[in-house]
């Protein structure tokens, strides 16, 4: 169960990461559409799990690996935006959100394809 503080910080990080991916981190996405779907923060506020949805069948793992490799730079970009709201910026861990693929698979099964 997340505390109110965790939820507020997760919401703040979600907003800044979403805007950052669209504007400043566009070079990391390599021309594919990447969206931040969810951010969860650990109880000690030291780590944040960031779930990304990648709209490219072939480059999903490549984009996630790129984000993992550049996590320090991403932390710096987000840190510069939220430096007045947070005392310490959490470390980011990036994961692939495959919920859209799962929904598509279930939809195809229900249609009989």
C-alpha positions, 0 to 999 in steps of 0.5 A: 500500500502506497502512502500519500507521499509516495503517490504524490512523488510518483505523480510528480515524476510521472508528469516530468518524465512524460514531458521529458520523454516528449521534449528533451529525451527524444534522441533516446527514443530513436524515432519510435513512440515511447510513453510513460505509463506508470511510475511507482516509488519505493517506501524510502523514496530512493528508487522509482520504477518507470514503466514505458510503453513502446509502440514499435514491434522490433525496437522494444528491448533496444529502447528499454536498454537505451533508457537503462543505459542513460538513466543517470542523464535522465535523472539529471534532466528530471532533477533539474525540473523538480529540484525545489520539490524534492530533497533527493531524486530517486534512481530510475529503473526502467521496465517494459509495459506490455499491457497493450500487447496483452490486451491485443492478444486477449482481443484476438482470442475473443475474436477467434483470430 
